[in-house]
Amino acid sequence: MAYTTFNRTINDQMKEPMFFGNPVNVSRYDQQKYPIFEKLIEKQLSFFWRPEEIDVSKDRIDYQNLPEHEKHIFISNLKYQTLLDSVQGRSPNVALLPLVSIPELETWIETWAFSETIHSRSYTHIVRNISSEPHKVFDDIMLNENIMERADDVTRYYDDLIDACNLYNLCGAGSHNVNGESKGVSLRDLKKKLYLCLLSVNVLEAIRFYVSFACSFAFAERELMEGNAKIIRLIARDEALHLTGTQHILNILAAGEDDPEMGEIAKECQQDAIAIFQKAAEQEKAWAAYLFKDGSMIGLNKDILCQYVEYITNIRMQAIGLKSIYPTTQNPIPWINAWLVSDNVQVAPQEAEISSYLVGQIDNQVDTSEFDDFDL
Amino acid sequence: MPKVRLTSGVELEFDSQASLLDALEQAKQPVHYQCREGFCGACRCKLVSGSIQYLYEPLAFVRQGEFLLCCSVPDSDIDIELP
Protein backbone atom coordinates (compact mmCIF):
# COMPACT_ATOMS: atom_id res chain seq x y z
CA MET A 1 0.00 0.00 0.00
CA ALA A 2 3.03 2.31 -0.32
CA TYR A 3 1.67 5.75 -0.97
CA THR A 4 1.68 7.28 -4.39
CA THR A 5 -0.23 10.36 -5.50
CA PHE A 6 -1.49 8.60 -8.62
CA ASN A 7 -1.57 4.86 -8.27
CA ARG A 8 -0.78 3.22 -11.62
CA THR A 9 -2.38 -0.10 -10.64
CA ILE A 10 -5.59 -0.60 -12.58
CA ASN A 11 -8.01 -1.50 -9.82
CA ASP A 12 -11.72 -1.74 -9.17
CA GLN A 13 -12.48 0.94 -6.62
CA MET A 14 -15.70 -0.81 -5.69
CA LYS A 15 -13.66 -3.69 -4.30
CA GLU A 16 -11.20 -1.63 -2.26
CA PRO A 17 -11.58 -1.34 1.50
CA MET A 18 -11.99 2.19 2.89
CA PHE A 19 -8.39 2.22 4.15
CA PHE A 20 -5.13 0.39 3.43
CA GLY A 21 -6.09 -0.88 -0.02
CA ASN A 22 -4.62 0.59 -3.19
CA PRO A 23 -4.17 4.36 -3.03
CA VAL A 24 -6.82 6.18 -5.05
CA ASN A 25 -5.95 6.97 -8.67
CA VAL A 26 -8.87 8.51 -10.54
CA SER A 27 -11.17 10.70 -8.47
CA ARG A 28 -14.34 9.28 -9.90
CA TYR A 29 -17.78 9.25 -8.39
CA ASP A 30 -19.71 7.39 -11.08
CA GLN A 31 -19.41 4.21 -9.06
CA GLN A 32 -19.45 4.48 -5.32
CA LYS A 33 -18.90 1.83 -2.71
CA TYR A 34 -20.33 4.06 0.03
CA PRO A 35 -22.59 6.75 -1.49
CA ILE A 36 -23.15 8.22 1.98
CA PHE A 37 -19.81 10.02 1.74
CA GLU A 38 -20.85 11.90 -1.36
CA LYS A 39 -24.10 12.84 0.35
CA LEU A 40 -22.05 14.21 3.25
CA ILE A 41 -19.91 16.18 0.80
CA GLU A 42 -23.00 17.70 -0.80
CA LYS A 43 -24.46 18.57 2.58
CA GLN A 44 -21.20 20.13 3.73
CA LEU A 45 -20.99 22.22 0.56
CA SER A 46 -24.56 23.37 1.04
CA PHE A 47 -23.52 24.55 4.51
CA PHE A 48 -20.78 26.79 3.11
CA TRP A 49 -20.37 30.08 4.97
CA ARG A 50 -17.73 32.76 5.42
CA PRO A 51 -16.85 34.35 8.76
CA GLU A 52 -16.99 37.86 7.27
CA GLU A 53 -20.70 37.39 6.54
CA ILE A 54 -21.41 37.63 10.26
CA ASP A 55 -21.36 40.99 11.91
CA VAL A 56 -19.64 40.77 15.28
CA SER A 57 -19.25 44.51 15.88
CA LYS A 58 -21.75 44.61 18.75
CA ASP A 59 -19.82 41.83 20.47
CA ARG A 60 -16.98 44.28 21.07
CA ILE A 61 -19.16 46.46 23.29
CA ASP A 62 -20.66 43.42 25.01
CA TYR A 63 -17.22 41.98 25.68
CA GLN A 64 -15.92 45.21 27.20
CA ASN A 65 -18.85 45.26 29.60
CA LEU A 66 -18.46 41.65 30.75
CA PRO A 67 -17.16 41.13 34.27
CA GLU A 68 -13.60 39.74 34.39
CA HIS A 69 -14.60 36.15 35.21
CA GLU A 70 -16.97 36.06 32.22
CA LYS A 71 -14.30 37.50 29.95
CA HIS A 72 -12.11 34.62 31.11
CA ILE A 73 -14.84 32.09 30.23
CA PHE A 74 -15.42 33.60 26.83
CA ILE A 75 -11.85 34.04 25.71
CA SER A 76 -10.61 30.72 27.13
CA ASN A 77 -13.24 28.85 25.16
CA LEU A 78 -12.26 30.65 22.02
CA LYS A 79 -8.63 29.70 22.58
CA TYR A 80 -9.53 26.07 23.15
CA GLN A 81 -11.66 25.95 20.02
CA THR A 82 -8.80 27.54 18.09
CA LEU A 83 -6.57 24.68 19.19
CA LEU A 84 -9.14 22.04 18.24
CA ASP A 85 -9.73 23.45 14.78
CA SER A 86 -6.01 24.00 14.18
CA VAL A 87 -5.62 20.27 14.64
CA GLN A 88 -8.72 19.33 12.67
CA GLY A 89 -7.94 21.65 9.77
CA ARG A 90 -4.79 19.71 8.90
CA SER A 91 -4.65 16.33 10.59
CA PRO A 92 -7.38 14.43 8.73
CA ASN A 93 -5.57 15.35 5.50
CA VAL A 94 -2.09 14.52 6.72
CA ALA A 95 -2.96 11.33 8.58
CA LEU A 96 -5.90 9.86 6.71
CA LEU A 97 -5.56 10.82 3.05
CA PRO A 98 -2.49 8.64 2.38
CA LEU A 99 -4.40 5.63 3.74
CA VAL A 100 -7.70 6.04 1.93
CA SER A 101 -8.57 3.76 -0.95
CA ILE A 102 -11.93 4.95 -2.20
CA PRO A 103 -12.47 8.29 -3.96
CA GLU A 104 -15.71 9.39 -2.30
CA LEU A 105 -14.19 8.96 1.16
CA GLU A 106 -11.02 10.75 0.10
CA THR A 107 -13.03 13.74 -1.09
CA TRP A 108 -15.18 13.71 2.04
CA ILE A 109 -12.05 13.94 4.20
CA GLU A 110 -10.77 16.89 2.19
CA THR A 111 -14.15 18.64 2.32
CA TRP A 112 -14.36 18.02 6.03
CA ALA A 113 -10.88 19.38 6.78
CA PHE A 114 -11.51 22.41 4.57
CA SER A 115 -14.56 23.37 6.57
CA GLU A 116 -12.42 23.26 9.72
CA THR A 117 -10.14 25.89 8.20
CA ILE A 118 -13.16 28.17 7.91
CA HIS A 119 -13.75 27.68 11.62
CA SER A 120 -10.16 28.63 12.36
CA ARG A 121 -10.49 31.80 10.31
CA SER A 122 -13.73 32.66 12.07
CA TYR A 123 -11.96 32.69 15.45
CA THR A 124 -9.54 35.29 14.16
CA HIS A 125 -12.53 37.26 12.86
CA ILE A 126 -14.11 37.23 16.32
CA VAL A 127 -10.91 37.97 18.24
CA ARG A 128 -9.96 40.85 15.92
CA ASN A 129 -13.33 42.40 16.61
CA ILE A 130 -13.44 42.10 20.36
CA SER A 131 -9.83 42.88 21.12
CA SER A 132 -7.43 45.56 19.98
CA GLU A 133 -4.59 43.15 20.70
CA PRO A 134 -5.59 39.87 19.03
CA HIS A 135 -2.00 38.61 19.09
CA LYS A 136 -2.12 38.35 22.89
CA VAL A 137 -5.04 35.96 22.68
CA PHE A 138 -3.37 33.69 20.13
CA ASP A 139 0.07 33.90 21.72
CA ASP A 140 -1.37 32.61 24.97
CA ILE A 141 -2.70 29.38 23.44
CA MET A 142 0.76 27.80 23.32
CA LEU A 143 1.51 28.99 26.84
CA ASN A 144 -1.75 27.99 28.48
CA GLU A 145 -1.25 24.78 30.47
CA ASN A 146 -4.93 23.94 30.58
CA ILE A 147 -5.16 24.03 26.80
CA MET A 148 -1.86 22.28 26.17
CA GLU A 149 -2.84 19.44 28.46
CA ARG A 150 -5.80 18.75 26.16
CA ALA A 151 -3.68 19.19 23.06
CA ASP A 152 -1.70 16.10 24.07
CA ASP A 153 -4.72 13.84 23.98
CA VAL A 154 -6.22 15.48 20.92
CA THR A 155 -3.09 14.97 18.81
CA ARG A 156 -1.49 11.84 20.25
CA TYR A 157 -3.42 9.31 18.16
CA TYR A 158 -2.88 11.27 14.97
CA ASP A 159 0.85 11.49 15.60
CA ASP A 160 1.12 7.80 16.51
CA LEU A 161 -0.58 6.85 13.28
CA ILE A 162 1.49 9.20 11.11
CA ASP A 163 4.70 8.04 12.74
CA ALA A 164 3.97 4.34 12.26
CA CYS A 165 2.81 4.87 8.66
CA ASN A 166 6.02 6.68 7.81
CA LEU A 167 8.05 3.77 9.13
CA TYR A 168 5.88 1.23 7.32
CA ASN A 169 6.10 3.13 4.03
CA LEU A 170 9.85 3.43 4.27
CA CYS A 171 10.85 0.04 5.67
CA GLY A 172 7.78 -2.22 5.40
CA ALA A 173 6.53 -4.63 8.04
CA GLY A 174 8.97 -6.00 10.61
CA SER A 175 11.33 -4.77 13.25
CA HIS A 176 13.55 -1.85 12.29
CA ASN A 177 16.41 -0.03 13.85
CA VAL A 178 15.65 3.69 13.75
CA ASN A 179 18.25 6.04 15.24
CA GLY A 180 19.48 3.31 17.55
CA GLU A 181 15.98 2.42 18.66
CA SER A 182 14.26 -0.79 17.66
CA LYS A 183 10.74 -0.21 16.31
CA GLY A 184 8.30 -2.86 15.17
CA VAL A 185 5.50 -2.21 12.73
CA SER A 186 2.89 -4.34 10.98
CA LEU A 187 -0.16 -3.62 8.89
CA ARG A 188 -2.35 -4.78 11.75
CA ASP A 189 -0.62 -2.27 14.06
CA LEU A 190 -1.40 0.46 11.57
CA LYS A 191 -5.01 -0.57 11.37
CA LYS A 192 -5.30 -0.49 15.13
CA LYS A 193 -3.68 2.94 15.29
CA LEU A 194 -6.06 4.17 12.60
CA TYR A 195 -9.06 2.84 14.49
CA LEU A 196 -7.96 4.51 17.72
CA CYS A 197 -7.24 7.72 15.84
CA LEU A 198 -10.72 7.75 14.32
CA LEU A 199 -12.20 7.13 17.76
CA SER A 200 -10.29 10.04 19.22
CA VAL A 201 -11.43 12.28 16.33
CA ASN A 202 -14.98 11.15 16.94
CA VAL A 203 -14.62 12.09 20.60
CA LEU A 204 -13.09 15.44 19.68
CA GLU A 205 -16.02 16.41 17.52
CA ALA A 206 -18.64 14.71 19.67
CA ILE A 207 -17.72 16.02 23.10
CA ARG A 208 -14.79 18.39 23.22
CA PHE A 209 -16.51 21.26 21.42
CA TYR A 210 -19.67 21.19 23.46
CA VAL A 211 -18.58 22.87 26.70
CA SER A 212 -17.56 25.83 24.63
CA PHE A 213 -20.75 25.74 22.55
CA ALA A 214 -22.86 25.71 25.71
CA CYS A 215 -21.08 28.79 27.10
CA SER A 216 -21.42 30.72 23.83
CA PHE A 217 -25.13 29.99 23.68
CA ALA A 218 -25.56 30.83 27.38
CA PHE A 219 -24.13 34.29 26.66
CA ALA A 220 -26.44 34.67 23.69
CA GLU A 221 -29.47 33.65 25.76
CA ARG A 222 -28.74 36.86 27.69
CA GLU A 223 -28.42 38.71 24.36
CA LEU A 224 -24.68 39.02 24.80
CA MET A 225 -21.99 38.15 22.25
CA GLU A 226 -24.65 37.32 19.70
CA GLY A 227 -22.41 37.64 16.66
CA ASN A 228 -20.16 35.05 18.21
CA ALA A 229 -23.15 32.79 18.88
CA LYS A 230 -24.20 33.03 15.22
CA ILE A 231 -20.75 31.85 14.18
CA ILE A 232 -20.72 29.10 16.80
CA ARG A 233 -24.07 27.89 15.51
CA LEU A 234 -22.65 27.49 12.04
CA ILE A 235 -19.65 25.71 13.50
CA ALA A 236 -21.89 23.44 15.58
CA ARG A 237 -23.88 22.52 12.48
CA ASP A 238 -20.67 21.62 10.62
CA GLU A 239 -19.37 19.63 13.57
CA ALA A 240 -22.59 17.62 13.81
CA LEU A 241 -22.10 16.63 10.18
CA HIS A 242 -18.43 15.73 10.69
CA LEU A 243 -19.46 13.66 13.65
CA THR A 244 -21.91 11.75 11.48
CA GLY A 245 -19.06 11.20 9.02
CA THR A 246 -16.77 9.60 11.60
CA GLN A 247 -19.67 7.62 13.06
CA HIS A 248 -20.29 6.16 9.61
CA ILE A 249 -16.61 5.31 9.15
CA LEU A 250 -16.37 3.70 12.60
CA ASN A 251 -19.57 1.74 12.22
CA ILE A 252 -18.62 0.48 8.74
CA LEU A 253 -15.24 -0.62 10.09
CA ALA A 254 -16.76 -2.30 13.14
CA ALA A 255 -19.23 -4.24 10.98
CA GLY A 256 -16.20 -5.98 9.46
CA GLU A 257 -17.60 -6.37 5.93
CA ASP A 258 -15.33 -3.68 4.55
CA ASP A 259 -12.21 -5.22 6.06
CA PRO A 260 -12.63 -8.30 8.32
CA GLU A 261 -9.41 -7.50 10.19
CA MET A 262 -10.78 -4.06 11.03
CA GLY A 263 -13.91 -5.71 12.41
CA GLU A 264 -11.72 -7.78 14.74
CA ILE A 265 -9.71 -4.74 15.76
CA ALA A 266 -12.90 -2.82 16.57
CA LYS A 267 -13.96 -5.62 18.93
CA GLU A 268 -10.50 -5.81 20.43
CA CYS A 269 -10.45 -2.04 21.04
CA GLN A 270 -13.77 -1.77 22.82
CA GLN A 271 -12.16 -1.12 26.20
CA ASP A 272 -9.78 1.41 24.63
CA ALA A 273 -12.78 3.10 23.06
CA ILE A 274 -14.57 3.40 26.39
CA ALA A 275 -11.38 4.70 27.99
CA ILE A 276 -10.93 7.37 25.28
CA PHE A 277 -14.49 8.59 25.78
CA GLN A 278 -14.16 8.58 29.54
CA LYS A 279 -10.86 10.42 29.56
CA ALA A 280 -12.19 13.09 27.20
CA ALA A 281 -15.32 13.54 29.31
CA GLU A 282 -13.24 13.89 32.49
CA GLN A 283 -10.93 16.38 30.78
CA GLU A 284 -13.88 18.42 29.61
CA LYS A 285 -15.30 18.43 33.13
CA ALA A 286 -11.94 19.67 34.36
CA TRP A 287 -12.08 22.32 31.65
CA ALA A 288 -15.49 23.41 32.96
CA ALA A 289 -13.94 23.75 36.42
CA TYR A 290 -11.14 25.90 34.97
CA LEU A 291 -13.64 28.11 33.13
CA PHE A 292 -15.67 28.76 36.25
CA LYS A 293 -12.76 29.04 38.68
CA ASP A 294 -13.45 32.73 39.38
CA GLY A 295 -17.23 32.51 39.28
CA SER A 296 -20.16 31.13 37.30
CA MET A 297 -22.18 32.86 34.64
CA ILE A 298 -25.92 33.41 34.67
CA GLY A 299 -27.66 30.26 33.46
CA LEU A 300 -24.63 28.02 33.64
CA ASN A 301 -22.29 26.71 36.31
CA LYS A 302 -19.71 24.01 36.64
CA ASP A 303 -22.08 21.33 37.91
CA ILE A 304 -24.67 21.82 35.18
CA LEU A 305 -21.98 21.87 32.53
CA CYS A 306 -20.43 18.67 33.89
CA GLN A 307 -23.83 16.97 33.78
CA TYR A 308 -24.18 18.10 30.19
CA VAL A 309 -20.78 16.61 29.33
CA GLU A 310 -21.93 13.31 30.86
CA TYR A 311 -25.26 13.43 29.03
CA ILE A 312 -23.66 14.10 25.68
CA THR A 313 -20.92 11.49 26.26
CA ASN A 314 -23.61 8.85 26.81
CA ILE A 315 -25.40 9.75 23.60
CA ARG A 316 -22.23 9.74 21.54
CA MET A 317 -21.16 6.38 22.93
CA GLN A 318 -24.50 4.81 22.09
CA ALA A 319 -24.20 6.13 18.55
CA ILE A 320 -21.18 3.94 17.87
CA GLY A 321 -22.56 0.93 19.65
CA LEU A 322 -20.99 1.39 23.10
CA LYS A 323 -22.85 1.30 26.40
CA SER A 324 -23.27 4.62 28.21
CA ILE A 325 -21.02 5.14 31.22
CA TYR A 326 -22.78 7.89 33.18
CA PRO A 327 -26.10 7.72 35.03
CA THR A 328 -27.30 11.04 33.55
CA THR A 329 -30.17 10.51 31.11
CA GLN A 330 -31.71 13.97 30.95
CA ASN A 331 -30.30 16.98 29.18
CA PRO A 332 -29.65 19.47 32.02
CA ILE A 333 -29.65 22.42 29.59
CA PRO A 334 -32.52 21.69 27.18
CA TRP A 335 -32.47 25.26 25.88
CA ILE A 336 -29.22 24.51 24.06
CA ASN A 337 -31.13 22.41 21.50
CA ALA A 338 -32.83 25.48 20.08
CA TRP A 339 -29.34 26.74 19.21
CA LEU A 340 -28.27 23.46 17.68
CA VAL A 341 -31.23 23.09 15.35
CA SER A 342 -29.99 23.21 11.79
CA ASP A 343 -33.02 24.74 10.12
CA ASN A 344 -32.89 27.93 12.16
CA VAL A 345 -29.36 28.65 11.10
CA GLN A 346 -29.84 30.34 7.76
CA VAL A 347 -32.50 32.96 7.40
CA ALA A 348 -32.07 34.32 3.88
CA PRO A 349 -35.41 33.62 2.15
CA GLN A 350 -33.98 31.56 -0.66
CA GLU A 351 -32.19 29.40 1.87
CA ALA A 352 -35.03 29.09 4.35
CA GLU A 353 -37.10 27.42 1.68
CA ILE A 354 -34.84 24.43 1.26
CA SER A 355 -32.08 23.74 3.71
CA SER A 356 -29.89 22.03 1.14
CA TYR A 357 -29.74 25.27 -0.83
CA LEU A 358 -26.56 25.28 -2.82
CA VAL A 359 -24.52 28.39 -3.45
CA GLY A 360 -24.64 29.29 -7.14
CA GLN A 361 -27.14 26.60 -8.00
CA ILE A 362 -29.23 27.62 -10.99
CA ASP A 363 -32.21 25.91 -12.54
CA ASN A 364 -32.44 27.20 -16.10
CA GLN A 365 -34.83 24.63 -17.45
CA VAL A 366 -38.08 26.38 -18.31
CA ASP A 367 -40.61 24.85 -20.62
CA THR A 368 -44.01 26.05 -21.78
CA SER A 369 -45.87 24.01 -19.18
CA GLU A 370 -44.60 26.46 -16.54
CA PHE A 371 -47.21 28.94 -17.85
CA ASP A 372 -50.14 26.51 -17.75
CA ASP A 373 -51.78 28.12 -14.75
CA PHE A 374 -51.48 31.67 -16.08
CA ASP A 375 -54.73 33.40 -17.02
CA LEU A 376 -55.08 36.70 -18.78
CA MET B 1 -54.73 8.04 12.73
CA PRO B 2 -51.81 5.70 13.38
CA LYS B 3 -51.11 4.90 17.01
CA VAL B 4 -47.65 5.38 18.48
CA ARG B 5 -46.90 3.20 21.50
CA LEU B 6 -43.79 3.66 23.60
CA THR B 7 -42.20 0.90 25.64
CA SER B 8 -42.79 3.11 28.68
CA GLY B 9 -46.51 2.40 28.23
CA VAL B 10 -47.40 5.84 26.86
CA GLU B 11 -49.66 5.76 23.83
CA LEU B 12 -50.49 8.60 21.48
CA GLU B 13 -52.11 9.18 18.15
CA PHE B 14 -50.16 10.59 15.25
CA ASP B 15 -52.31 13.49 14.14
CA SER B 16 -50.50 14.50 10.92
CA GLN B 17 -47.73 16.38 12.72
CA ALA B 18 -44.71 17.25 10.60
CA SER B 19 -42.70 14.37 12.05
CA LEU B 20 -42.73 11.76 14.79
CA LEU B 21 -40.36 14.00 16.74
CA ASP B 22 -42.96 16.79 16.72
CA ALA B 23 -45.69 14.37 17.77
CA LEU B 24 -43.65 13.05 20.72
CA GLU B 25 -42.68 16.55 21.80
CA GLN B 26 -46.31 17.62 21.78
CA ALA B 27 -47.04 14.63 24.00
CA LYS B 28 -44.23 15.85 26.31
CA GLN B 29 -42.11 12.75 25.87
CA PRO B 30 -38.39 12.94 26.72
CA VAL B 31 -36.91 12.93 23.21
CA HIS B 32 -33.37 13.87 22.23
CA TYR B 33 -32.80 16.06 19.25
CA GLN B 34 -30.28 18.38 17.70
CA CYS B 35 -30.30 19.16 13.97
CA ARG B 36 -33.91 18.09 13.22
CA GLU B 37 -32.75 17.48 9.70
CA GLY B 38 -31.63 13.88 9.71
CA PHE B 39 -27.89 14.35 9.83
CA CYS B 40 -26.86 14.46 13.49
CA GLY B 41 -28.60 11.27 14.61
CA ALA B 42 -29.49 12.54 18.10
CA CYS B 43 -33.13 11.44 17.76
CA ARG B 44 -32.24 7.85 16.88
CA CYS B 45 -34.58 5.28 18.49
CA LYS B 46 -35.69 1.67 18.13
CA LEU B 47 -38.61 0.57 16.01
CA VAL B 48 -40.06 -2.42 17.84
CA SER B 49 -42.94 -3.08 15.45
CA GLY B 50 -44.83 -1.42 12.63
CA SER B 51 -43.32 0.64 9.87
CA ILE B 52 -42.33 4.24 9.30
CA GLN B 53 -41.74 6.32 6.25
CA TYR B 54 -38.88 8.76 5.84
CA LEU B 55 -39.78 12.23 4.62
CA TYR B 56 -36.28 12.30 3.16
CA GLU B 57 -33.35 9.92 3.42
CA PRO B 58 -31.36 10.68 6.60
CA LEU B 59 -27.58 11.14 6.47
CA ALA B 60 -26.95 9.98 10.03
CA PHE B 61 -25.84 6.41 10.68
CA VAL B 62 -28.88 4.30 11.50
CA ARG B 63 -28.56 0.69 12.60
CA GLN B 64 -30.87 -2.11 11.57
CA GLY B 65 -34.04 -1.81 13.62
CA GLU B 66 -33.45 1.85 14.44
CA PHE B 67 -34.77 5.00 12.82
CA LEU B 68 -34.69 8.77 13.21
CA LEU B 69 -37.69 10.57 14.66
CA CYS B 70 -37.00 13.98 13.13
CA CYS B 71 -37.54 13.03 9.50
CA SER B 72 -40.09 10.22 9.67
CA VAL B 73 -43.83 9.64 9.99
CA PRO B 74 -45.58 6.38 10.91
CA ASP B 75 -46.83 4.19 8.10
CA SER B 76 -48.92 2.03 10.44
CA ASP B 77 -49.45 1.69 14.19
CA ILE B 78 -45.96 1.52 15.64
CA ASP B 79 -44.20 0.51 18.83
CA ILE B 80 -41.01 2.37 19.58
CA GLU B 81 -38.39 2.39 22.29
CA LEU B 82 -36.81 5.70 23.23
CA PRO B 83 -33.17 5.50 24.42
Interface residues (C-beta under 8 A of the other chain):
Chain A: I36 K39 L40 K43 R237 A240 L241 L243 T244 Q247 H248 N251 I315 Q318 A319 G321 T329 Q330 N331 N337 L340 V341 S342 D343 S355
Chain B: P30 H32 Y33 Q34 C35 R36 E37 F39 C40 G41 A42 R44 E57 L59 A60 F61 R63 P83
